[in-house]
């Protein structure tokens, strides 16, 4: 888990340059949505402790991304370019998350 977090932190500068023209809240949503999709795609039947970590990470990242998605969709409803960015990053894991 620590290695994954370290790897993601190393990639943040690359994401920041690609998304620096976006409002901060939209960029944060994109990061959270990517984390949600990543953890939602993991599964480990053999390691119960790891599976608990994955389940907690999904609940945290997907729950937060879903709340951000709904809030940002309303906030930027009259800005089609941002609406497209938000919609494009609201992946299936974000859209279908149920706690």
C-alpha positions as CSV (number, residue, x, y, z in Angstrom):
1,X,0.0,0.0,0.0
2,X,2.8,2.4,0.9
3,X,4.6,1.7,-2.4
4,X,1.4,2.4,-4.3
5,X,0.9,5.7,-2.5
6,X,4.6,6.6,-3.2
7,X,4.2,5.8,-6.9
8,X,1.0,7.9,-7.1
9,X,2.7,10.8,-5.4
10,X,5.6,10.6,-7.9
11,X,3.0,11.0,-10.7
12,X,1.2,14.0,-9.3
13,X,3.6,16.6,-10.9
14,X,2.8,15.0,-14.3
15,X,-0.9,15.3,-13.6
16,X,-0.6,18.8,-12.3
17,X,1.0,20.0,-15.6
18,X,-1.7,18.3,-17.7
19,X,-4.5,19.7,-15.5
20,X,-3.1,23.1,-14.4
21,X,-5.7,25.0,-16.5
22,X,-8.6,23.3,-14.7
23,X,-10.1,24.7,-11.6
24,X,-8.6,23.1,-8.5
25,X,-11.8,21.4,-7.5
26,X,-12.1,19.7,-10.9
27,X,-8.5,18.6,-10.8
28,X,-9.0,17.1,-7.3
29,X,-12.1,15.3,-8.6
30,X,-10.2,13.8,-11.5
31,X,-7.5,12.5,-9.0
32,X,-10.2,11.0,-6.7
33,X,-12.1,9.4,-9.6
34,X,-8.9,7.8,-10.9
35,X,-8.2,6.4,-7.4
36,X,-11.7,5.1,-7.2
37,X,-11.4,3.3,-10.5
38,X,-8.0,1.9,-9.5
39,X,-9.2,0.4,-6.2
40,X,-12.5,-0.7,-7.6
41,X,-10.6,-2.8,-10.1
42,X,-8.5,-4.6,-7.4
43,X,-9.5,-7.8,-5.7
44,X,-7.6,-10.2,-3.5
45,X,-9.3,-13.4,-2.4
46,X,-6.3,-14.8,-0.7
47,X,-5.4,-12.0,1.7
48,X,-8.3,-10.9,3.8
49,X,-6.4,-8.0,5.4
50,X,-5.5,-6.6,2.0
51,X,-9.1,-7.0,0.8
52,X,-10.3,-5.0,3.9
53,X,-7.8,-2.2,2.8
54,X,-9.1,-2.3,-0.7
55,X,-12.8,-2.2,0.5
56,X,-12.0,0.8,2.7
57,X,-10.1,2.6,-0.1
58,X,-13.0,2.0,-2.5
59,X,-15.5,3.4,0.1
60,X,-13.3,6.4,0.7
61,X,-12.2,7.3,-2.8
62,X,-15.4,6.4,-4.6
63,X,-17.7,8.0,-2.0
64,X,-15.7,11.2,-2.2
65,X,-15.5,11.2,-6.0
66,X,-19.3,10.6,-6.2
67,X,-20.0,13.6,-3.9
68,X,-17.6,15.8,-5.9
69,X,-19.1,14.7,-9.2
70,X,-22.6,15.7,-8.1
71,X,-21.5,19.0,-6.6
72,X,-19.3,19.9,-9.6
73,X,-21.9,19.0,-12.1
74,X,-24.2,21.5,-10.5
75,X,-21.5,24.1,-10.0
76,X,-20.3,24.1,-13.6
77,X,-23.7,23.4,-15.2
78,X,-23.3,26.4,-17.4
79,X,-19.8,25.7,-18.5
80,X,-19.9,23.1,-21.3
81,X,-16.1,22.6,-21.5
82,X,-15.9,21.8,-17.8
83,X,-19.0,19.7,-17.9
84,X,-17.4,17.5,-20.5
85,X,-14.2,17.1,-18.4
86,X,-16.3,16.2,-15.4
87,X,-18.5,13.8,-17.3
88,X,-15.5,12.2,-19.0
89,X,-13.9,11.5,-15.7
90,X,-17.0,10.3,-13.9
91,X,-16.1,6.6,-14.6
92,X,-18.4,3.7,-13.9
93,X,-16.9,3.1,-10.5
94,X,-17.8,6.7,-9.5
95,X,-21.3,6.6,-11.1
96,X,-22.3,3.3,-9.7
97,X,-20.8,3.5,-6.2
98,X,-23.2,2.4,-3.4
99,X,-22.1,2.4,0.2
